[in-house]
Amino acid sequence: GGAYGLTVVILSGVVGQVVPAALDAAGIDGNLMLVVFGAGTVHALVTAPRGIGGQVEDLLRRPA
């Protein structure tokens, strides 16, 4: 999970390029995404240091 998965790294690179370009095309400053991504990164590091995959694993391991 997280940065250890190649798919996630590729997806984040694509999103990091496509979303700001789409916002610019819509007339919204694309740099706004830097703030959003930064806040999301801090949130993920604090709440899920192993990534979303790690969170899913933890949920599956919990006793019912």
Buried (B, 14 or more C-beta within 10 A) or exposed (E): BBEEEEEBEEEEEEEEEEBBEEBBEEEEEBEEBEEEBEEEEEEBEEEBEBBEBBBEEEEEEEEE
